[in-house]
Amino acid sequence: MAGLRPVRRQAVADEALVRSLYEEHGRAMLAYATQLTRDRAAAEDVVQEALVRAWRHPDSLVNGKGSVRGWLLTVVRNIVTDTVRARRARPTEVAESPTEVAIERDHADQVVTSMVVMDSLNRLSREHREVLEQVYLLGSTVAEAAKALGIPPGTVKSRSYYALRALRDVAGRPAGVERSAS
């Protein structure tokens, strides 16, 4: 039991040292660290680390080489400098890449659809096909299609209507199968 008393006394003395350092110099250390880091939370961490270093090296405080406050502020500056250097030494962090690999769209459906439409257009009458090509593929207005085809606008409208019906009907049937006469 006698061996525990000196250790306990030392711990109490160390705690008293850190407490007195913080009470006397804590505000100045925090202000200086906040000025250097421009971040209150980071500055508090720096002050805490400086007090831990003072606790580990109490002989540096009493060696007579300068003021205690000067030593503490130098430690604060060194901690901030080390932190900045450590950040610069590490490569910049980048966001994680997505875990799923981007899948390239398969254009097979689009090819099949265009083949069906082309086959269906070829199975329409020439007049119906020309009207659909003018209006839907070339994007002409009814008046422009009428002028290009040399027919009245009303004929363009009616041929367009019946051509779409015929296209739907033809697209639903395989090639070579004729419509029943029911």
Long-range contacts (C-beta under 8 A, 24 or more apart in sequence): 14-55, 14-58, 17-54, 17-55, 17-58, 17-61, 18-51, 18-54, 18-55, 21-51, 21-54, 21-61, 21-68, 21-72, 22-51, 24-68, 24-69, 25-68, 25-69, 25-72, 28-69, 28-72, 28-73, 29-72, 29-73, 29-76, 32-73, 32-76, 32-77, 33-76, 33-80, 36-76, 36-77, 36-80, 37-80, 42-83, 46-76, 46-79, 46-80, 46-83, 47-76, 49-79, 50-75, 50-76, 50-79, 116-171, 117-171, 119-175, 120-167, 120-170, 120-171, 121-167, 123-170, 123-175, 124-163, 124-166, 124-167, 124-170, 125-166, 127-159, 128-159, 128-162, 128-163, 128-166, 128-167, 129-163, 131-156, 131-159, 131-160, 131-163, 132-160, 132-163, 132-164, 132-167, 135-160
